Amino acid sequence: MIKLSTMARETPTATIEQVVEQARQLQLDGVDFHLSGMDRSVEYINHVKRLCLKSGLNIGYAGAGSFVGLPEDRAKRMEQGRADVDAAALLGAQVLRVFARHKWPSTVEEQEALWRPMIEDFQAIADYAAQRGVMIALQNHDNGSFAMTADQVLRILRETERDNFSFLLDTGQWLGAIGSHPRGEFDPNIDLYKDYLEPTAPFATYVRAKIYKIDSGVEEFIDYRRVLEILRGVNFNGTIGLVFELGEFNSCSHEECMRLAAAHLREVIAAS
C-alpha cells in the first residue's frame, strides 16, 4: 500500500512538533525530517520518536547534505555525512537522503575531476551506513547538481554499486522541468515524465511529491495521475512524501494547501 508523509524541519514559521501535529490531523502515514537545524541530542530525538509513536506516524526519510564539491572541503563533507548517518540511525529513519549538489562544471575535464571523488565518497558513506543498519538514497535536484538528469542519476547508482544505496525520486527538481529554477517556467523540449520519471522510477525506494499550485484542489504543475501510473507500472509500494514549494502561486493558506494536497494525492493513489 502506497503511503503518504510530509516533511518537517525547524523554520522561523513552524516547529517540528507543529508539523507532526498537522500530519496527525491530516491522518497521514508518516513524517520525514530534515536534519539541518534539528536538535540531535538523544533526549530530543527520543522526544520526536515518542511524539510520532503517540501520533501513529512512521518516521520516513532523514534529510542530509551533499557529497560532491571542492577537494579541500571533502573531509568536512564526510565528517558531516557520518554524523548524519548516526542521527538517522538514532532516529530510526527508513532511509537517509543525500544530495549530489554542486554547480555542474562547463567542461568534461572539470566534471570528471569531481565525479570520481563523489562516487568514492558515496561508496564510503554507504559502507559506513551499512554498519549501522542505515539505508541511503540519492535525491535528484536541479539548480546546480550532479544529479539533475536521468542519465546522471543512473550513472551514480550504477557506479556507486552498494546494496544500501538507492534512489529518492523528486518529482519536480529536474533540469528544465517546471519545478526547477525559475519555478513555473520550463524547457518545452523536456518531457518530465518520459525523460526523467520513467527511466528512474524503477530504482525509487521513496518519492518526494512536489506541490506547487494546489489551490484548485488539483496540483497544476505536475500531473500526479500520470506520476502514479508510472510508479504503479514499476510496482512502487513505498512512501510518497508531500513537499510544499508554494511560492506566490496559491490563493489559500499553507495549511489549506496541505489539506488539499493530501486529499488530491489520496484520490490519485486510490484511482491508480
C-alpha positions as CSV (number, residue, x, y, z in Angstrom):
1,M,0.0,0.0,0.0
2,I,1.4,3.4,-1.0
3,K,1.7,5.7,2.0
4,L,1.7,9.5,2.4
5,S,4.0,11.6,4.6
6,T,5.0,15.2,4.9
7,M,8.3,17.0,5.6
8,A,9.2,18.5,9.0
9,R,12.0,20.9,9.6
10,E,12.7,23.7,12.0
11,T,11.9,27.0,10.3
12,P,11.1,30.6,11.6
13,T,7.4,29.9,11.0
14,A,7.0,26.2,12.0
15,T,8.4,23.8,14.6
16,I,8.9,20.1,14.1
17,E,6.2,19.5,16.7
18,Q,3.7,21.6,14.8
19,V,4.3,19.7,11.6
20,V,3.9,16.4,13.3
21,E,0.6,17.6,14.7
22,Q,-0.5,18.7,11.3
23,A,0.4,15.3,9.9
24,R,-1.7,13.6,12.6
25,Q,-4.7,15.8,11.9
26,L,-4.4,15.1,8.2
27,Q,-4.2,11.4,9.0
28,L,-1.0,10.9,7.1
29,D,1.1,7.8,7.5
30,G,4.4,9.4,8.3
31,V,6.7,12.3,8.7
32,D,10.1,13.0,7.1
33,F,12.7,15.0,8.9
34,H,15.4,17.4,7.7
35,L,18.4,17.0,9.9
36,S,19.7,20.5,9.1
37,G,18.8,22.7,12.1
38,M,17.4,19.8,14.1
39,D,18.5,19.2,17.7
40,R,20.4,15.9,17.5
41,S,20.6,15.2,21.2
42,V,19.5,11.8,22.4
43,E,16.9,13.5,24.5
44,Y,15.3,15.5,21.7
45,I,15.4,12.6,19.2
46,N,13.7,10.3,21.7
47,H,11.1,13.1,22.2
48,V,10.4,13.2,18.4
49,K,10.2,9.4,18.3
50,R,7.7,9.3,21.2
51,L,5.7,12.1,19.6
52,C,5.5,10.2,16.3
53,L,4.6,6.9,18.0
54,K,1.8,8.6,20.0
55,S,0.5,10.2,16.8
56,G,0.5,6.9,14.9
57,L,3.1,8.2,12.4
58,N,6.0,6.4,10.8
59,I,9.4,8.1,10.6
60,G,10.3,8.2,6.9
61,Y,13.5,9.7,5.5
62,A,16.0,11.9,7.2
63,G,17.4,14.6,5.0
64,A,21.2,15.1,4.9
65,G,23.6,17.0,2.7
66,S,25.8,16.8,-0.4
67,F,28.8,14.6,-1.2
68,V,30.4,16.5,-4.1
69,G,32.3,19.7,-4.1
70,L,35.7,21.3,-3.7
71,P,38.6,18.9,-2.7
72,E,39.6,21.0,0.3
73,D,36.1,20.5,1.8
74,R,36.0,16.7,1.2
75,A,37.0,15.7,4.8
76,K,34.4,18.1,6.3
77,R,31.7,16.7,4.0
78,M,32.5,13.1,5.1
79,E,32.6,14.1,8.7
80,Q,29.1,15.7,8.4
81,G,27.9,12.6,6.5
82,R,28.9,10.2,9.2
83,A,27.2,12.4,11.8
84,D,24.1,12.4,9.6
85,V,24.2,8.6,9.4
86,D,24.5,8.4,13.2
87,A,21.5,10.7,13.6
88,A,19.4,8.7,11.1
89,A,20.2,5.5,12.9
90,L,19.2,7.0,16.3
91,L,16.0,8.5,14.7
92,G,15.1,5.1,13.2
93,A,14.6,6.7,9.7
94,Q,13.7,4.4,6.9
95,V,16.4,6.0,4.7
96,L,18.9,8.8,4.8
97,R,18.5,11.2,1.8
98,V,21.7,12.5,0.3
99,F,22.4,15.0,-2.5
100,A,24.9,15.5,-5.3
101,R,24.5,19.3,-5.2
102,H,27.3,21.3,-6.7
103,K,27.4,23.6,-9.7
104,W,27.8,21.4,-12.8
105,P,31.1,22.4,-14.4
106,S,31.2,23.6,-18.0
107,T,34.0,21.2,-19.2
108,V,34.1,17.4,-19.2
109,E,37.6,17.6,-17.6
110,E,36.2,19.6,-14.7
111,Q,33.1,17.3,-14.4
112,E,35.1,14.1,-14.2
113,A,37.6,15.6,-11.8
114,L,34.8,16.0,-9.3
115,W,32.8,12.9,-10.4
116,R,35.2,10.2,-9.3
117,P,35.7,11.5,-5.7
118,M,31.9,11.9,-5.4
119,I,31.4,8.2,-6.3
120,E,34.2,7.2,-3.8
121,D,32.5,9.2,-1.1
122,F,29.1,7.8,-1.8
123,Q,30.6,4.3,-1.5
124,A,32.3,5.2,1.7
125,I,29.2,6.7,3.3
126,A,27.1,3.7,2.2
127,D,29.7,1.4,3.7
128,Y,29.6,3.4,7.0
129,A,25.8,3.4,7.0
130,A,25.6,-0.3,6.3
131,Q,27.4,-1.0,9.6
132,R,24.7,0.9,11.4
133,G,21.7,-0.5,9.5
134,V,21.1,2.7,7.6
135,M,19.8,2.8,4.0
136,I,21.0,5.7,1.8
137,A,19.0,7.2,-1.1
138,L,20.3,9.8,-3.6
139,Q,17.8,12.6,-4.4
140,N,17.8,14.3,-7.8
141,H,17.9,18.1,-7.8
142,D,18.3,20.9,-10.2
143,N,19.9,24.3,-9.6
144,G,23.5,23.2,-10.0
145,S,23.7,19.4,-9.4
146,F,25.4,16.3,-10.5
147,A,22.0,14.5,-10.3
148,M,19.7,16.8,-12.3
149,T,19.1,14.4,-15.3
150,A,18.1,10.8,-15.5
151,D,21.4,9.9,-17.1
152,Q,23.3,11.4,-14.2
153,V,21.2,9.6,-11.6
154,L,21.5,6.3,-13.3
155,R,25.3,6.6,-13.6
156,I,25.7,7.5,-9.9
157,L,23.6,4.4,-8.9
158,R,25.5,2.2,-11.3
159,E,28.9,3.3,-10.3
160,T,28.3,3.5,-6.5
161,E,27.1,-0.1,-6.6
162,R,26.1,-0.6,-3.0
163,D,23.1,-2.7,-1.8
164,N,22.0,0.0,0.7
165,F,22.3,2.9,-1.8
166,S,19.1,3.6,-3.8
167,F,17.2,6.5,-5.2
168,L,14.8,9.0,-3.8
169,L,12.7,10.4,-6.7
170,D,11.9,14.1,-6.5
171,T,9.0,14.7,-9.0
172,G,9.8,18.4,-9.6
173,Q,13.5,19.1,-9.4
174,W,14.9,18.1,-12.8
175,L,16.8,20.1,-15.4
176,G,14.4,22.2,-17.4
177,A,11.3,20.9,-15.6
178,I,8.6,23.3,-14.4
179,G,9.6,22.8,-10.7
180,S,13.2,23.8,-11.2
181,H,14.6,27.3,-11.5
182,P,12.9,29.7,-12.3
183,R,9.9,27.9,-10.9
184,G,6.9,27.9,-13.1
185,E,8.9,28.0,-16.3
186,F,10.1,25.0,-18.2
187,D,12.0,23.9,-21.3
188,P,9.4,22.9,-24.0
189,N,11.9,20.3,-25.2
190,I,11.8,18.5,-21.9
191,D,9.1,15.8,-21.1
192,L,9.2,15.4,-17.3
193,Y,7.5,12.0,-17.5
194,K,9.3,10.3,-20.4
195,D,12.7,12.0,-20.0
196,Y,13.1,11.8,-16.2
197,L,10.5,9.9,-14.3
198,E,10.1,6.8,-16.4
199,P,13.8,5.9,-16.6
200,T,14.4,6.5,-12.9
201,A,11.2,5.2,-11.3
202,P,12.3,1.5,-11.3
203,F,15.1,2.5,-8.8
204,A,13.0,4.6,-6.5
205,T,12.6,3.5,-2.9
206,Y,11.0,6.8,-1.8
207,V,9.2,9.6,-3.6
208,R,9.1,13.4,-2.9
209,A,5.9,14.7,-4.4
210,K,6.4,18.4,-5.0
211,I,3.4,20.6,-4.6
212,Y,3.5,24.0,-6.3
213,K,0.0,25.1,-7.2
214,I,-2.8,23.3,-5.5
215,D,-5.5,25.9,-4.6
216,S,-7.9,24.5,-7.2
217,G,-7.7,21.1,-5.4
218,V,-5.5,19.6,-8.1
219,E,-1.7,20.1,-8.5
220,E,-1.4,22.1,-11.7
221,F,2.3,22.0,-12.4
222,I,2.7,18.2,-12.2
223,D,0.2,15.6,-13.4
224,Y,0.1,13.2,-10.4
225,R,-2.3,10.8,-12.2
226,R,0.5,10.3,-14.7
227,V,3.1,10.1,-12.0
228,L,1.1,7.3,-10.2
229,E,0.7,5.5,-13.5
230,I,4.5,5.4,-13.8
231,L,5.0,4.3,-10.2
232,R,2.4,1.6,-10.3
233,G,4.0,0.4,-13.6
234,V,7.2,-0.4,-11.7
235,N,5.4,-1.8,-8.6
236,F,6.3,1.0,-6.3
237,N,4.8,0.4,-2.9
238,G,6.6,2.8,-0.7
239,T,6.0,6.3,0.7
240,I,5.2,9.5,-1.2
241,G,6.3,12.5,0.8
242,L,4.5,15.7,0.3
243,V,6.9,18.7,-0.1
244,F,5.4,22.2,-0.5
245,E,7.2,24.8,-2.6
246,L,4.2,27.1,-2.9
247,G,5.8,30.5,-3.6
248,E,3.2,33.0,-4.7
249,F,1.1,30.6,-6.8
250,N,-1.7,29.9,-4.4
251,S,-4.6,32.0,-3.1
252,C,-5.1,30.0,0.1
253,S,-3.1,29.4,3.3
254,H,-0.3,26.9,3.7
255,E,-2.5,24.8,6.0
256,E,-5.3,24.7,3.4
257,C,-2.7,23.7,0.7
258,M,-1.6,20.8,2.8
259,R,-5.2,19.6,3.2
260,L,-5.9,19.9,-0.5
261,A,-2.6,18.2,-1.4
262,A,-3.3,15.3,0.9
263,A,-6.8,14.9,-0.5
264,H,-5.6,15.1,-4.1
265,L,-2.8,12.5,-3.6
266,R,-5.2,10.2,-1.8
267,E,-7.7,10.4,-4.6
268,V,-5.0,9.8,-7.3
269,I,-3.5,6.9,-5.4
270,A,-6.9,5.3,-4.9
271,A,-7.7,5.7,-8.6
272,S,-4.4,4.3,-9.9
